Amino acid sequence: MSTFDPGLSYEAALQLLDQRLRSLESENLSLEQALNAVDEARDLLRICNQRLEEAQRRLEVRPPGGEPNSDQTDGDQTNGEAQVQV
């Protein structure tokens, strides 16, 4: 169970993740403290991954009324509409 706000931004989660990893690397933590830091880092990594997946879904190019167009490679879309080259 995460102890972090589910609305935490990607940048904030990444900063906290970096802090946890630095403490694991540089501080003389007890086993219990280290395990807690690892659990927190895992939760923060999950939040970061979720934010990246959300951003990726928002950036996917979808032709009008269709599924994402995996054949489109040139990125020449206008207003979210797929363009067809003849």
C-alpha positions as CSV (number, residue, x, y, z in Angstrom):
1,M,0.0,0.0,0.0
2,S,1.4,3.3,-1.1
3,T,1.9,6.1,1.5
4,F,2.2,8.7,-1.2
5,D,-0.6,10.9,-2.6
6,P,-2.0,9.2,-5.7
7,G,-2.1,12.6,-7.4
8,L,1.6,13.1,-7.1
9,S,3.1,14.5,-10.2
10,Y,5.8,12.6,-12.2
11,E,8.4,15.2,-11.4
12,A,7.6,15.1,-7.6
13,A,7.6,11.3,-7.6
14,L,10.8,11.2,-9.5
15,Q,12.5,13.6,-7.0
16,L,11.3,11.6,-4.0
17,L,12.5,8.4,-5.8
18,D,15.9,9.9,-6.3
19,Q,16.0,10.9,-2.6
20,R,15.2,7.3,-1.5
21,L,17.8,5.8,-3.8
22,R,20.5,8.3,-2.6
23,S,19.7,7.4,1.0
24,L,20.1,3.7,0.2
25,E,23.4,4.4,-1.4
26,S,25.0,6.8,1.0
27,E,23.4,6.5,4.4
28,N,24.1,3.8,7.0
29,L,20.6,2.5,7.3
30,S,19.4,-0.3,9.5
31,L,17.9,-3.3,7.7
32,E,14.4,-2.1,8.6
33,Q,15.1,1.4,7.4
34,A,16.6,0.1,4.1
35,L,13.6,-2.2,3.6
36,N,11.2,0.8,4.1
37,A,13.2,2.9,1.7
38,V,13.1,0.1,-0.9
39,D,9.3,-0.2,-0.4
40,E,8.9,3.5,-0.8
41,A,11.1,3.6,-3.9
42,R,9.0,0.8,-5.4
43,D,5.8,2.8,-4.8
44,L,7.4,5.9,-6.3
45,L,8.6,4.0,-9.3
46,R,5.1,2.7,-9.8
47,I,3.7,6.3,-9.7
48,C,6.4,7.4,-12.2
49,N,5.5,4.5,-14.6
50,Q,1.8,5.3,-14.3
51,R,2.4,9.0,-15.2
52,L,4.5,8.0,-18.2
53,E,1.9,5.6,-19.4
54,E,-0.8,8.2,-19.0
55,A,1.3,10.7,-21.0
56,Q,1.9,8.1,-23.7
57,R,-1.8,7.3,-24.1
58,R,-2.5,11.1,-24.5
59,L,0.2,11.3,-27.2
60,E,-0.9,8.3,-29.2
61,V,-2.0,9.2,-32.7
62,R,-5.5,7.8,-33.5
63,P,-7.2,8.1,-36.8
64,P,-10.7,9.4,-36.5
65,G,-12.9,6.7,-34.9
66,G,-10.1,4.1,-34.9
67,E,-7.4,2.4,-33.1
68,P,-3.8,3.8,-32.8
69,N,-2.1,3.7,-36.2
70,S,1.1,1.7,-35.6
71,D,2.0,2.1,-39.4
72,Q,2.3,5.8,-39.1
73,T,6.0,6.7,-38.7
74,D,6.4,10.2,-40.1
75,G,4.5,12.1,-37.4
76,D,2.8,14.5,-39.8
77,Q,-0.5,14.8,-38.0
78,T,-2.6,17.9,-37.8
79,N,-5.2,18.4,-35.0
80,G,-5.1,14.7,-34.1
81,E,-6.2,13.6,-37.6
82,A,-4.3,10.9,-39.4
83,Q,-3.0,12.0,-42.9
84,V,-2.7,9.6,-45.8
85,Q,0.0,10.0,-48.4
86,V,-0.8,8.8,-51.9
